[in-house]
Amino acid sequence: MEKEIIFLVEEAPEGGYTARALGHNIFTEADSFAELKKMVQDAMQCHFEAEEMPRLIRLHMVKDEVIAV
């Protein structure tokens, strides 16, 4: 059993947020960051059996900014 799972969180171009698990086929999205946390927990419960579920979820925010020179 893994102790921790990491999700890459990005702002969606159309608004809201997306979250993709590293090393697992888990993806979810939501309109707000608070809602995204709930959606990640729900996705984890759908993906893992209780005894296999990692005990920690790390949300790693990724922000891509472009600056014109």
N, CA, C, O and CB atoms as a CASP TS submission, in Angstrom:
PFRMAT TS
TARGET T0000
AUTHOR 0000-0000-0000
METHOD Language model
MODEL 1
PARENT N/A
ATOM      1  N   MET     1       0.840  -1.185   0.000  1.00  0.00           N
ATOM      2  CA  MET     1       0.000   0.000   0.000  1.00  0.00           C
ATOM      3  C   MET     1       0.886   1.249   0.000  1.00  0.00           C
ATOM      4  O   MET     1       1.839   1.355   0.772  1.00  0.00           O
ATOM      5  CB  MET     1      -0.956  -0.002   1.224  1.00  0.00           C
ATOM      6  N   GLU     2       0.552   2.175  -0.870  1.00  0.00           N
ATOM      7  CA  GLU     2       1.248   3.455  -0.895  1.00  0.00           C
ATOM      8  C   GLU     2       0.779   4.307   0.278  1.00  0.00           C
ATOM      9  O   GLU     2      -0.383   4.238   0.681  1.00  0.00           O
ATOM     10  CB  GLU     2       1.010   4.190  -2.240  1.00  0.00           C
ATOM     11  N   LYS     3       1.686   5.107   0.820  1.00  0.00           N
ATOM     12  CA  LYS     3       1.315   6.014   1.910  1.00  0.00           C
ATOM     13  C   LYS     3       0.731   7.311   1.387  1.00  0.00           C
ATOM     14  O   LYS     3      -0.086   7.949   2.052  1.00  0.00           O
ATOM     15  CB  LYS     3       2.521   6.313   2.783  1.00  0.00           C
ATOM     16  N   GLU     4       1.162   7.706   0.167  1.00  0.00           N
ATOM     17  CA  GLU     4       0.782   9.019  -0.356  1.00  0.00           C
ATOM     18  C   GLU     4       0.547   8.932  -1.852  1.00  0.00           C
ATOM     19  O   GLU     4       1.201   8.158  -2.551  1.00  0.00           O
ATOM     20  CB  GLU     4       1.863  10.071  -0.043  1.00  0.00           C
ATOM     21  N   ILE     5      -0.387   9.730  -2.336  1.00  0.00           N
ATOM     22  CA  ILE     5      -0.609   9.862  -3.769  1.00  0.00           C
ATOM     23  C   ILE     5      -0.540  11.351  -4.101  1.00  0.00           C
ATOM     24  O   ILE     5      -1.006  12.187  -3.327  1.00  0.00           O
ATOM     25  CB  ILE     5      -1.990   9.232  -4.205  1.00  0.00           C
ATOM     26  N   ILE     6       0.036  11.675  -5.242  1.00  0.00           N
ATOM     27  CA  ILE     6       0.215  13.064  -5.648  1.00  0.00           C
ATOM     28  C   ILE     6      -0.669  13.356  -6.854  1.00  0.00           C
ATOM     29  O   ILE     6      -0.683  12.602  -7.827  1.00  0.00           O
ATOM     30  CB  ILE     6       1.703  13.360  -5.973  1.00  0.00           C
ATOM     31  N   PHE     7      -1.407  14.461  -6.775  1.00  0.00           N
ATOM     32  CA  PHE     7      -2.202  14.943  -7.890  1.00  0.00           C
ATOM     33  C   PHE     7      -1.603  16.250  -8.393  1.00  0.00           C
ATOM     34  O   PHE     7      -1.290  17.141  -7.603  1.00  0.00           O
ATOM     35  CB  PHE     7      -3.685  15.134  -7.476  1.00  0.00           C
ATOM     36  N   LEU     8      -1.444  16.362  -9.703  1.00  0.00           N
ATOM     37  CA  LEU     8      -1.053  17.630 -10.318  1.00  0.00           C
ATOM     38  C   LEU     8      -2.329  18.422 -10.561  1.00  0.00           C
ATOM     39  O   LEU     8      -3.230  17.960 -11.260  1.00  0.00           O
ATOM     40  CB  LEU     8      -0.246  17.410 -11.658  1.00  0.00           C
ATOM     41  N   VAL     9      -2.401  19.597  -9.992  1.00  0.00           N
ATOM     42  CA  VAL     9      -3.590  20.450 -10.101  1.00  0.00           C
ATOM     43  C   VAL     9      -3.252  21.634 -10.996  1.00  0.00           C
ATOM     44  O   VAL     9      -2.247  22.317 -10.793  1.00  0.00           O
ATOM     45  CB  VAL     9      -4.079  20.936  -8.690  1.00  0.00           C
ATOM     46  N   GLU    10      -4.103  21.865 -11.986  1.00  0.00           N
ATOM     47  CA  GLU    10      -3.907  22.982 -12.904  1.00  0.00           C
ATOM     48  C   GLU    10      -5.208  23.754 -13.051  1.00  0.00           C
ATOM     49  O   GLU    10      -6.297  23.198 -12.909  1.00  0.00           O
ATOM     50  CB  GLU    10      -3.408  22.486 -14.281  1.00  0.00           C
ATOM     51  N   GLU    11      -5.077  25.036 -13.337  1.00  0.00           N
ATOM     52  CA  GLU    11      -6.256  25.827 -13.680  1.00  0.00           C
ATOM     53  C   GLU    11      -6.678  25.432 -15.088  1.00  0.00           C
ATOM     54  O   GLU    11      -5.849  25.389 -15.997  1.00  0.00           O
ATOM     55  CB  GLU    11      -5.969  27.373 -13.580  1.00  0.00           C
ATOM     56  N   ALA    12      -7.946  25.146 -15.269  1.00  0.00           N
ATOM     57  CA  ALA    12      -8.456  24.770 -16.586  1.00  0.00           C
ATOM     58  C   ALA    12      -8.634  26.019 -17.446  1.00  0.00           C
ATOM     59  O   ALA    12      -9.048  27.060 -16.934  1.00  0.00           O
ATOM     60  CB  ALA    12      -9.797  24.002 -16.458  1.00  0.00           C
ATOM     61  N   PRO    13      -8.331  25.938 -18.737  1.00  0.00           N
ATOM     62  CA  PRO    13      -8.466  27.104 -19.621  1.00  0.00           C
ATOM     63  C   PRO    13      -9.880  27.681 -19.638  1.00  0.00           C
ATOM     64  O   PRO    13     -10.059  28.890 -19.785  1.00  0.00           O
ATOM     65  CB  PRO    13      -8.064  26.727 -21.029  1.00  0.00           C
ATOM     66  N   GLU    14     -10.878  26.819 -19.489  1.00  0.00           N
ATOM     67  CA  GLU    14     -12.264  27.280 -19.511  1.00  0.00           C
ATOM     68  C   GLU    14     -12.782  27.686 -18.131  1.00  0.00           C
ATOM     69  O   GLU    14     -13.952  28.036 -17.976  1.00  0.00           O
ATOM     70  CB  GLU    14     -13.148  26.201 -20.083  1.00  0.00           C
ATOM     71  N   GLY    15     -11.903  27.635 -17.134  1.00  0.00           N
ATOM     72  CA  GLY    15     -12.262  27.985 -15.759  1.00  0.00           C
ATOM     73  C   GLY    15     -12.277  26.759 -14.875  1.00  0.00           C
ATOM     74  O   GLY    15     -12.431  25.639 -15.363  1.00  0.00           O
ATOM     75  N   GLY    16     -12.122  26.954 -13.604  1.00  0.00           N
ATOM     76  CA  GLY    16     -12.077  25.839 -12.669  1.00  0.00           C
ATOM     77  C   GLY    16     -10.708  25.195 -12.605  1.00  0.00           C
ATOM     78  O   GLY    16      -9.705  25.807 -12.972  1.00  0.00           O
ATOM     79  N   TYR    17     -10.671  23.945 -12.132  1.00  0.00           N
ATOM     80  CA  TYR    17      -9.419  23.232 -11.918  1.00  0.00           C
ATOM     81  C   TYR    17      -9.530  21.790 -12.392  1.00  0.00           C
ATOM     82  O   TYR    17     -10.616  21.210 -12.421  1.00  0.00           O
ATOM     83  CB  TYR    17      -9.024  23.275 -10.440  1.00  0.00           C
ATOM     84  N   THR    18      -8.378  21.221 -12.766  1.00  0.00           N
ATOM     85  CA  THR    18      -8.283  19.797 -13.067  1.00  0.00           C
ATOM     86  C   THR    18      -7.229  19.183 -12.156  1.00  0.00           C
ATOM     87  O   THR    18      -6.295  19.860 -11.725  1.00  0.00           O
ATOM     88  CB  THR    18      -7.936  19.555 -14.570  1.00  0.00           C
ATOM     89  N   ALA    19      -7.389  17.896 -11.868  1.00  0.00           N
ATOM     90  CA  ALA    19      -6.422  17.184 -11.041  1.00  0.00           C
ATOM     91  C   ALA    19      -6.164  15.815 -11.658  1.00  0.00           C
ATOM     92  O   ALA    19      -7.100  15.077 -11.965  1.00  0.00           O
ATOM     93  CB  ALA    19      -6.927  17.047  -9.573  1.00  0.00           C
ATOM     94  N   ARG    20      -4.876  15.480 -11.838  1.00  0.00           N
ATOM     95  CA  ARG    20      -4.464  14.210 -12.431  1.00  0.00           C
ATOM     96  C   ARG    20      -3.468  13.531 -11.492  1.00  0.00           C
ATOM     97  O   ARG    20      -2.465  14.129 -11.101  1.00  0.00           O
ATOM     98  CB  ARG    20      -3.838  14.425 -13.851  1.00  0.00           C
ATOM     99  N   ALA    21      -3.752  12.284 -11.135  1.00  0.00           N
ATOM    100  CA  ALA    21      -2.872  11.534 -10.233  1.00  0.00           C
ATOM    101  C   ALA    21      -1.624  11.075 -10.971  1.00  0.00           C
ATOM    102  O   ALA    21      -1.699  10.665 -12.130  1.00  0.00           O
ATOM    103  CB  ALA    21      -3.611  10.321  -9.631  1.00  0.00           C
ATOM    104  N   LEU    22      -0.484  11.143 -10.307  1.00  0.00           N
ATOM    105  CA  LEU    22       0.762  10.631 -10.865  1.00  0.00           C
ATOM    106  C   LEU    22       0.828   9.126 -10.615  1.00  0.00           C
ATOM    107  O   LEU    22       0.693   8.671  -9.479  1.00  0.00           O
ATOM    108  CB  LEU    22       1.999  11.357 -10.243  1.00  0.00           C
ATOM    109  N   GLY    23       1.034   8.367 -11.672  1.00  0.00           N
ATOM    110  CA  GLY    23       1.188   6.926 -11.532  1.00  0.00           C
ATOM    111  C   GLY    23      -0.105   6.139 -11.456  1.00  0.00           C
ATOM    112  O   GLY    23      -0.080   4.919 -11.295  1.00  0.00           O
ATOM    113  N   HIS    24      -1.228   6.818 -11.568  1.00  0.00           N
ATOM    114  CA  HIS    24      -2.534   6.161 -11.526  1.00  0.00           C
ATOM    115  C   HIS    24      -3.443   6.803 -12.564  1.00  0.00           C
ATOM    116  O   HIS    24      -3.254   7.963 -12.932  1.00  0.00           O
ATOM    117  CB  HIS    24      -3.166   6.252 -10.103  1.00  0.00           C
ATOM    118  N   ASN    25      -4.416   6.060 -13.028  1.00  0.00           N
ATOM    119  CA  ASN    25      -5.348   6.566 -14.024  1.00  0.00           C
ATOM    120  C   ASN    25      -6.543   7.225 -13.322  1.00  0.00           C
ATOM    121  O   ASN    25      -7.669   6.732 -13.395  1.00  0.00           O
ATOM    122  CB  ASN    25      -5.820   5.423 -14.964  1.00  0.00           C
ATOM    123  N   ILE    26      -6.278   8.343 -12.643  1.00  0.00           N
ATOM    124  CA  ILE    26      -7.318   9.067 -11.920  1.00  0.00           C
ATOM    125  C   ILE    26      -7.281  10.520 -12.377  1.00  0.00           C
ATOM    126  O   ILE    26      -6.234  11.167 -12.346  1.00  0.00           O
ATOM    127  CB  ILE    26      -7.124   8.954 -10.367  1.00  0.00           C
ATOM    128  N   PHE    27      -8.436  11.024 -12.801  1.00  0.00           N
ATOM    129  CA  PHE    27      -8.560  12.406 -13.265  1.00  0.00           C
ATOM    130  C   PHE    27      -9.901  12.941 -12.787  1.00  0.00           C
ATOM    131  O   PHE    27     -10.903  12.225 -12.815  1.00  0.00           O
ATOM    132  CB  PHE    27      -8.436  12.506 -14.828  1.00  0.00           C
ATOM    133  N   THR    28      -9.926  14.185 -12.351  1.00  0.00           N
ATOM    134  CA  THR    28     -11.183  14.822 -11.980  1.00  0.00           C
ATOM    135  C   THR    28     -11.063  16.322 -12.208  1.00  0.00           C
ATOM    136  O   THR    28      -9.968  16.847 -12.413  1.00  0.00           O
ATOM    137  CB  THR    28     -11.553  14.513 -10.502  1.00  0.00           C
ATOM    138  N   GLU    29     -12.194  16.998 -12.169  1.00  0.00           N
ATOM    139  CA  GLU    29     -12.215  18.445 -12.369  1.00  0.00           C
ATOM    140  C   GLU    29     -13.355  19.050 -11.564  1.00  0.00           C
ATOM    141  O   GLU    29     -14.294  18.354 -11.180  1.00  0.00           O
ATOM    142  CB  GLU    29     -12.360  18.798 -13.871  1.00  0.00           C
ATOM    143  N   ALA    30     -13.264  20.364 -11.310  1.00  0.00           N
ATOM    144  CA  ALA    30     -14.278  21.064 -10.529  1.00  0.00           C
ATOM    145  C   ALA    30     -14.207  22.555 -10.827  1.00  0.00           C
ATOM    146  O   ALA    30     -13.223  23.047 -11.379  1.00  0.00           O
ATOM    147  CB  ALA    30     -14.092  20.799  -9.014  1.00  0.00           C
ATOM    148  N   ASP    31     -15.264  23.263 -10.454  1.00  0.00           N
ATOM    149  CA  ASP    31     -15.337  24.702 -10.689  1.00  0.00           C
ATOM    150  C   ASP    31     -14.540  25.520  -9.672  1.00  0.00           C
ATOM    151  O   ASP    31     -14.079  26.617  -9.987  1.00  0.00           O
ATOM    152  CB  ASP    31     -16.775  25.143 -10.668  1.00  0.00           C
ATOM    153  N   SER    32     -14.375  24.994  -8.456  1.00  0.00           N
ATOM    154  CA  SER    32     -13.634  25.719  -7.424  1.00  0.00           C
ATOM    155  C   SER    32     -12.605  24.790  -6.787  1.00  0.00           C
ATOM    156  O   SER    32     -12.694  23.569  -6.915  1.00  0.00           O
ATOM    157  CB  SER    32     -14.597  26.290  -6.347  1.00  0.00           C
ATOM    158  N   PHE    33     -11.629  25.379  -6.100  1.00  0.00           N
ATOM    159  CA  PHE    33     -10.597  24.568  -5.447  1.00  0.00           C
ATOM    160  C   PHE    33     -11.195  23.751  -4.303  1.00  0.00           C
ATOM    161  O   PHE    33     -10.807  22.601  -4.095  1.00  0.00           O
ATOM    162  CB  PHE    33      -9.458  25.465  -4.922  1.00  0.00           C
ATOM    163  N   ALA    34     -12.132  24.335  -3.561  1.00  0.00           N
ATOM    164  CA  ALA    34     -12.784  23.613  -2.460  1.00  0.00           C
ATOM    165  C   ALA    34     -13.540  22.396  -2.996  1.00  0.00           C
ATOM    166  O   ALA    34     -13.488  21.316  -2.407  1.00  0.00           O
ATOM    167  CB  ALA    34     -13.752  24.550  -1.689  1.00  0.00           C
ATOM    168  N   GLU    35     -14.237  22.579  -4.107  1.00  0.00           N
ATOM    169  CA  GLU    35     -14.971  21.471  -4.724  1.00  0.00           C
ATOM    170  C   GLU    35     -14.006  20.419  -5.272  1.00  0.00           C
ATOM    171  O   GLU    35     -14.292  19.223  -5.220  1.00  0.00           O
ATOM    172  CB  GLU    35     -15.885  21.991  -5.849  1.00  0.00           C
ATOM    173  N   LEU    36     -12.858  20.870  -5.801  1.00  0.00           N
ATOM    174  CA  LEU    36     -11.872  19.940  -6.337  1.00  0.00           C
ATOM    175  C   LEU    36     -11.368  18.988  -5.257  1.00  0.00           C
ATOM    176  O   LEU    36     -11.187  17.799  -5.519  1.00  0.00           O
ATOM    177  CB  LEU    36     -10.702  20.705  -6.953  1.00  0.00           C
ATOM    178  N   LYS    37     -11.143  19.490  -4.061  1.00  0.00           N
ATOM    179  CA  LYS    37     -10.692  18.626  -2.967  1.00  0.00           C
ATOM    180  C   LYS    37     -11.690  17.503  -2.715  1.00  0.00           C
ATOM    181  O   LYS    37     -11.298  16.353  -2.518  1.00  0.00           O
ATOM    182  CB  LYS    37     -10.487  19.445  -1.685  1.00  0.00           C
ATOM    183  N   LYS    38     -12.967  17.833  -2.722  1.00  0.00           N
ATOM    184  CA  LYS    38     -14.005  16.815  -2.524  1.00  0.00           C
ATOM    185  C   LYS    38     -14.036  15.833  -3.686  1.00  0.00           C
ATOM    186  O   LYS    38     -14.207  14.631  -3.481  1.00  0.00           O
ATOM    187  CB  LYS    38     -15.379  17.475  -2.359  1.00  0.00           C
ATOM    188  N   MET    39     -13.873  16.338  -4.901  1.00  0.00           N
ATOM    189  CA  MET    39     -13.898  15.478  -6.084  1.00  0.00           C
ATOM    190  C   MET    39     -12.702  14.523  -6.101  1.00  0.00           C
ATOM    191  O   MET    39     -12.835  13.376  -6.528  1.00  0.00           O
ATOM    192  CB  MET    39     -13.908  16.330  -7.361  1.00  0.00           C
ATOM    193  N   VAL    40     -11.541  14.984  -5.643  1.00  0.00           N
ATOM    194  CA  VAL    40     -10.358  14.124  -5.559  1.00  0.00           C
ATOM    195  C   VAL    40     -10.608  12.997  -4.560  1.00  0.00           C
ATOM    196  O   VAL    40     -10.292  11.841  -4.841  1.00  0.00           O
ATOM    197  CB  VAL    40      -9.104  14.945  -5.150  1.00  0.00           C
ATOM    198  N   GLN    41     -11.164  13.318  -3.415  1.00  0.00           N
ATOM    199  CA  GLN    41     -11.463  12.288  -2.418  1.00  0.00           C
ATOM    200  C   GLN    41     -12.467  11.277  -2.958  1.00  0.00           C
ATOM    201  O   GLN    41     -12.320  10.076  -2.732  1.00  0.00           O
ATOM    202  CB  GLN    41     -12.002  12.928  -1.133  1.00  0.00           C
ATOM    203  N   ASP    42     -13.478  11.752  -3.666  1.00  0.00           N
ATOM    204  CA  ASP    42     -14.469  10.858  -4.261  1.00  0.00           C
ATOM    205  C   ASP    42     -13.827   9.956  -5.318  1.00  0.00           C
ATOM    206  O   ASP    42     -14.112   8.760  -5.370  1.00  0.00           O
ATOM    207  CB  ASP    42     -15.618  11.670  -4.882  1.00  0.00           C
ATOM    208  N   ALA    43     -12.963  10.529  -6.159  1.00  0.00           N
ATOM    209  CA  ALA    43     -12.281   9.748  -7.185  1.00  0.00           C
ATOM    210  C   ALA    43     -11.385   8.676  -6.560  1.00  0.00           C
ATOM    211  O   ALA    43     -11.278   7.566  -7.082  1.00  0.00           O
ATOM    212  CB  ALA    43     -11.451  10.668  -8.088  1.00  0.00           C
ATOM    213  N   MET    44     -10.754   9.011  -5.454  1.00  0.00           N
ATOM    214  CA  MET    44      -9.908   8.038  -4.755  1.00  0.00           C
ATOM    215  C   MET    44     -10.739   6.862  -4.251  1.00  0.00           C
ATOM    216  O   MET    44     -10.324   5.710  -4.378  1.00  0.00           O
ATOM    217  CB  MET    44      -9.172   8.708  -3.579  1.00  0.00           C
ATOM    218  N   GLN    45     -11.902   7.144  -3.685  1.00  0.00           N
ATOM    219  CA  GLN    45     -12.762   6.080  -3.167  1.00  0.00           C
ATOM    220  C   GLN    45     -13.276   5.187  -4.285  1.00  0.00           C
ATOM    221  O   GLN    45     -13.483   3.991  -4.076  1.00  0.00           O
ATOM    222  CB  GLN    45     -13.935   6.673  -2.398  1.00  0.00           C
ATOM    223  N   CYS    46     -13.484   5.753  -5.470  1.00  0.00           N
ATOM    224  CA  CYS    46     -13.914   4.951  -6.623  1.00  0.00           C
ATOM    225  C   CYS    46     -12.779   4.095  -7.173  1.00  0.00           C
ATOM    226  O   CYS    46     -13.018   2.996  -7.673  1.00  0.00           O
ATOM    227  CB  CYS    46     -14.454   5.860  -7.725  1.00  0.00           C
ATOM    228  N   HIS    47     -11.557   4.587  -7.084  1.00  0.00           N
ATOM    229  CA  HIS    47     -10.407   3.910  -7.688  1.00  0.00           C
ATOM    230  C   HIS    47      -9.799   2.828  -6.795  1.00  0.00           C
ATOM    231  O   HIS    47      -9.376   1.785  -7.293  1.00  0.00           O
ATOM    232  CB  HIS    47      -9.349   4.922  -8.028  1.00  0.00           C
ATOM    233  N   PHE    48      -9.752   3.062  -5.491  1.00  0.00           N
ATOM    234  CA  PHE    48      -9.074   2.155  -4.557  1.00  0.00           C
ATOM    235  C   PHE    48     -10.062   1.439  -3.639  1.00  0.00           C
ATOM    236  O   PHE    48     -11.088   1.998  -3.251  1.00  0.00           O
ATOM    237  CB  PHE    48      -8.060   2.927  -3.719  1.00  0.00           C
ATOM    238  N   GLU    49      -9.736   0.197  -3.300  1.00  0.00           N
ATOM    239  CA  GLU    49     -10.428  -0.493  -2.216  1.00  0.00           C
ATOM    240  C   GLU    49      -9.935   0.134  -0.909  1.00  0.00           C
ATOM    241  O   GLU    49      -8.837   0.687  -0.873  1.00  0.00           O
ATOM    242  CB  GLU    49     -10.167  -2.062  -2.253  1.00  0.00           C
ATOM    243  N   ALA    50     -10.713   0.057   0.142  1.00  0.00           N
ATOM    244  CA  ALA    50     -10.384   0.712   1.422  1.00  0.00           C
ATOM    245  C   ALA    50      -9.006   0.316   1.942  1.00  0.00           C
ATOM    246  O   ALA    50      -8.264   1.168   2.431  1.00  0.00           O
ATOM    247  CB  ALA    50     -11.437   0.370   2.471  1.00  0.00           C
ATOM    248  N   GLU    51      -8.655  -0.966   1.842  1.00  0.00           N
ATOM    249  CA  GLU    51      -7.376  -1.425   2.389  1.00  0.00           C
ATOM    250  C   GLU    51      -6.180  -1.046   1.513  1.00  0.00           C
ATOM    251  O   GLU    51      -5.039  -1.118   1.969  1.00  0.00           O
ATOM    252  CB  GLU    51      -7.409  -2.925   2.571  1.00  0.00           C
ATOM    253  N   GLU    52      -6.425  -0.644   0.260  1.00  0.00           N
ATOM    254  CA  GLU    52      -5.345  -0.255  -0.658  1.00  0.00           C
ATOM    255  C   GLU    52      -5.155   1.256  -0.747  1.00  0.00           C
ATOM    256  O   GLU    52      -4.147   1.721  -1.279  1.00  0.00           O
ATOM    257  CB  GLU    52      -5.624  -0.804  -2.039  1.00  0.00           C
ATOM    258  N   MET    53      -6.109   2.022  -0.232  1.00  0.00           N
ATOM    259  CA  MET    53      -6.095   3.474  -0.420  1.00  0.00           C
ATOM    260  C   MET    53      -4.938   4.140   0.323  1.00  0.00           C
ATOM    261  O   MET    53      -4.746   3.912   1.518  1.00  0.00           O
ATOM    262  CB  MET    53      -7.415   4.071   0.046  1.00  0.00           C
ATOM    263  N   PRO    54      -4.164   4.970  -0.395  1.00  0.00           N
ATOM    264  CA  PRO    54      -3.126   5.758   0.285  1.00  0.00           C
ATOM    265  C   PRO    54      -3.756   6.628   1.373  1.00  0.00           C
ATOM    266  O   PRO    54      -4.901   7.063   1.246  1.00  0.00           O
ATOM    267  CB  PRO    54      -2.350   6.642  -0.731  1.00  0.00           C
ATOM    268  N   ARG    55      -3.009   6.873   2.428  1.00  0.00           N
ATOM    269  CA  ARG    55      -3.534   7.622   3.568  1.00  0.00           C
ATOM    270  C   ARG    55      -3.401   9.133   3.409  1.00  0.00           C
ATOM    271  O   ARG    55      -4.083   9.892   4.097  1.00  0.00           O
ATOM    272  CB  ARG    55      -2.831   7.190   4.823  1.00  0.00           C
ATOM    273  N   LEU    56      -2.523   9.575   2.503  1.00  0.00           N
ATOM    274  CA  LEU    56      -2.321  11.014   2.272  1.00  0.00           C
ATOM    275  C   LEU    56      -2.522  11.347   0.805  1.00  0.00           C
ATOM    276  O   LEU    56      -2.115  10.594  -0.080  1.00  0.00           O
ATOM    277  CB  LEU    56      -0.911  11.452   2.727  1.00  0.00           C
ATOM    278  N   ILE    57      -3.158  12.487   0.560  1.00  0.00           N
ATOM    279  CA  ILE    57      -3.309  13.018  -0.789  1.00  0.00           C
ATOM    280  C   ILE    57      -2.569  14.348  -0.832  1.00  0.00           C
ATOM    281  O   ILE    57      -2.848  15.251  -0.043  1.00  0.00           O
ATOM    282  CB  ILE    57      -4.827  13.186  -1.186  1.00  0.00           C
ATOM    283  N   ARG    58      -1.626  14.459  -1.759  1.00  0.00           N
ATOM    284  CA  ARG    58      -0.886  15.716  -1.927  1.00  0.00           C
ATOM    285  C   ARG    58      -1.366  16.370  -3.220  1.00  0.00           C
ATOM    286  O   ARG    58      -1.316  15.760  -4.288  1.00  0.00           O
ATOM    287  CB  ARG    58       0.676  15.472  -1.957  1.00  0.00           C
ATOM    288  N   LEU    59      -1.831  17.617  -3.117  1.00  0.00           N
ATOM    289  CA  LEU    59      -2.249  18.380  -4.287  1.00  0.00           C
ATOM    290  C   LEU    59      -1.122  19.339  -4.653  1.00  0.00           C
ATOM    291  O   LEU    59      -0.823  20.276  -3.912  1.00  0.00           O
ATOM    292  CB  LEU    59      -3.587  19.152  -4.018  1.00  0.00           C
ATOM    293  N   HIS    60      -0.507  19.097  -5.793  1.00  0.00           N
ATOM    294  CA  HIS    60       0.619  19.913  -6.249  1.00  0.00           C
ATOM    295  C   HIS    60       0.105  20.876  -7.313  1.00  0.00           C
ATOM    296  O   HIS    60      -0.267  20.462  -8.412  1.00  0.00           O
ATOM    297  CB  HIS    60       1.787  19.022  -6.808  1.00  0.00           C
ATOM    298  N   MET    61       0.087  22.170  -6.974  1.00  0.00           N
ATOM    299  CA  MET    61      -0.408  23.193  -7.891  1.00  0.00           C
ATOM    300  C   MET    61       0.626  23.492  -8.976  1.00  0.00           C
ATOM    301  O   MET    61       1.796  23.738  -8.681  1.00  0.00           O
ATOM    302  CB  MET    61      -0.762  24.479  -7.121  1.00  0.00           C
ATOM    303  N   VAL    62       0.184  23.467 -10.226  1.00  0.00           N
ATOM    304  CA  VAL    62       1.039  23.792 -11.353  1.00  0.00           C
ATOM    305  C   VAL    62       0.424  24.992 -12.047  1.00  0.00           C
ATOM    306  O   VAL    62      -0.736  24.963 -12.459  1.00  0.00           O
ATOM    307  CB  VAL    62       1.201  22.577 -12.331  1.00  0.00           C
ATOM    308  N   LYS    63       1.213  26.043 -12.171  1.00  0.00           N
ATOM    309  CA  LYS    63       0.714  27.253 -12.832  1.00  0.00           C
ATOM    310  C   LYS    63       1.677  27.636 -13.952  1.00  0.00           C
ATOM    311  O   LYS    63       2.875  27.815 -13.733  1.00  0.00           O
ATOM    312  CB  LYS    63       0.553  28.429 -11.813  1.00  0.00           C
ATOM    313  N   ASP    64       1.133  27.753 -15.130  1.00  0.00           N
ATOM    314  CA  ASP    64       1.931  28.094 -16.303  1.00  0.00           C
ATOM    315  C   ASP    64       1.597  29.528 -16.697  1.00  0.00           C
ATOM    316  O   ASP    64       0.457  29.830 -17.049  1.00  0.00           O
ATOM    317  CB  ASP    64       1.660  27.101 -17.490  1.00  0.00           C
ATOM    318  N   GLU    65       2.585  30.405 -16.637  1.00  0.00           N
ATOM    319  CA  GLU    65       2.384  31.798 -17.025  1.00  0.00           C
ATOM    320  C   GLU    65       3.312  32.156 -18.160  1.00  0.00           C
ATOM    321  O   GLU    65       4.472  31.745 -18.187  1.00  0.00           O
ATOM    322  CB  GLU    65       2.607  32.737 -15.836  1.00  0.00           C
ATOM    323  N   VAL    66       2.802  32.914 -19.081  1.00  0.00           N
ATOM    324  CA  VAL    66       3.591  33.389 -20.207  1.00  0.00           C
ATOM    325  C   VAL    66       3.693  34.902 -20.096  1.00  0.00           C
ATOM    326  O   VAL    66       2.693  35.596 -19.916  1.00  0.00           O
ATOM    327  CB  VAL    66       2.961  32.959 -21.573  1.00  0.00           C
ATOM    328  N   ILE    67       4.926  35.402 -20.207  1.00  0.00           N
ATOM    329  CA  ILE    67       5.170  36.839 -20.131  1.00  0.00           C
ATOM    330  C   ILE    67       5.766  37.299 -21.449  1.00  0.00           C
ATOM    331  O   ILE    67       6.805  36.798 -21.877  1.00  0.00           O
ATOM    332  CB  ILE    67       6.109  37.192 -18.942  1.00  0.00           C
ATOM    333  N   ALA    68       5.107  38.255 -22.091  1.00  0.00           N
ATOM    334  CA  ALA    68       5.625  38.790 -23.353  1.00  0.00           C
ATOM    335  C   ALA    68       6.838  39.672 -23.062  1.00  0.00           C
ATOM    336  O   ALA    68       6.865  40.410 -22.077  1.00  0.00           O
ATOM    337  CB  ALA    68       4.525  39.597 -24.115  1.00  0.00           C
ATOM    338  N   VAL    69       7.823  39.583 -23.924  1.00  0.00           N
ATOM    339  CA  VAL    69       9.043  40.376 -23.756  1.00  0.00           C
ATOM    340  C   VAL    69       9.053  41.500 -24.764  1.00  0.00           C
ATOM    341  O   VAL    69       9.995  42.292 -24.797  1.00  0.00           O
ATOM    342  CB  VAL    69      10.307  39.501 -23.910  1.00  0.00           C
TER
END
